[in-house]
Amino acid sequence: MNKVNPSQLEGMIGTEVGVTDWVEIDQERINKFADATGDHQYIHVDPDRAAETPFGSTIAHGFLTLSLLSMLTSMGGGVKLDNAVMGINYGLDKVRFINAVKVGSKIRARFKLISADEKKPKHFLIKHNVTIEIEGENKPALIAEWLGMSVVA
């Protein structure tokens, strides 16, 4: 998504405003996330034992997939405002983990603009509906309503 003027936001509500490239989720990324969070459950870090589960392999942590929203946004997801000097993660209104992301899978994000409100001068609260898709799967990995505060000069 190219940068837009804040005056354009109202006309974009309800539309898709970005789709990212595919990103592969490899075991190294999963292991590093396990180390960072202390979540070493075998379904994430033990390929042999995880192969015996219904998943058939290790899977990414749901919170790993969620944490990749920041990276995916930088890849062209979501609305970016002209003259923005700062973007602040404002939180989530809703998150649902729908489908496991198996090791070796590729994911991407689709961003739909839900709302954009100027909360105070030059401070825009922007809400996106984000769907993380898994290549070759019908069900997404997750859906989320993500809030960001964009501050313009």
Secondary structure, DSSP 8 states (H G I E B T S, - for coil): --EE-GGGHHHHTTSEEEE---EE--HHHHHHHHHHHT---HHHH-HHHHTTSTTSS-B--HHHHHHTHHHHHHTT-S-EETTEEEEEEEEEEEEEE-S--BTT-EEEEEEEEEEEEEEETTEEEEEEEEEEEETT-SS-SEEEEEEEEEEE-
